[in-house]
Amino acid sequence: MRLFTENNYEFLEVSSSLQKAIRRNDVELAGYFGLELWHSGYRDYVWKRLYTISAEDCAGYVTQEIEALWQGHELVNKTAKKGKPKGRIFVSKAIILLCQCDKNRDPDHLQNYVYDKKINISDEKIEQYFDEVRIEKKPIPEYAYDCHTIKGKMRGRTKQEFFKEELEALNPRQIGLFDNVI
């Protein structure tokens, strides 16, 4: 089953675009794709993704801020009329916070390079969901097509390239403990 957003984007491409735009401090693009997911009915997923980004890509204690914003989102929605979700301002603020905070991929590098020591991730199930390229209001940025997407794999994108390019793309970036192993 392929998932699409309100504007007919592939769900996983939008998710990839959101996270990579946050890494690059591209607030406008990150906001666009985050709200595209939110308006498309994937509100819980947006928050799950923002929590993950706060752990994978951001230095410091920003996850606590994301938690507080999620709680605000949930509180506002308790009184919202059925079918009329509220609180996208909390998503917007979370995205801005994540874009602007110092970036650091230490937690992801710790688990992949220090613990696992082997990078062997198969995305065969995900490959079933990707078929064709679409151009919508805002195109999926080229950097979203990495080793986690079908198009990226078809272009020969590797996990090693992913780690190097995504580390270099962090903006603003804080030097990490494991940068020397990338």
Helices and strands as residue ranges (DSSP letters): H 11-23, H 27-39, H 43-56, H 62-78, H 88-100, H 106-109, I 110-116, H 124-127, G 142-144, H 150-154, H 159-169, G 179-181
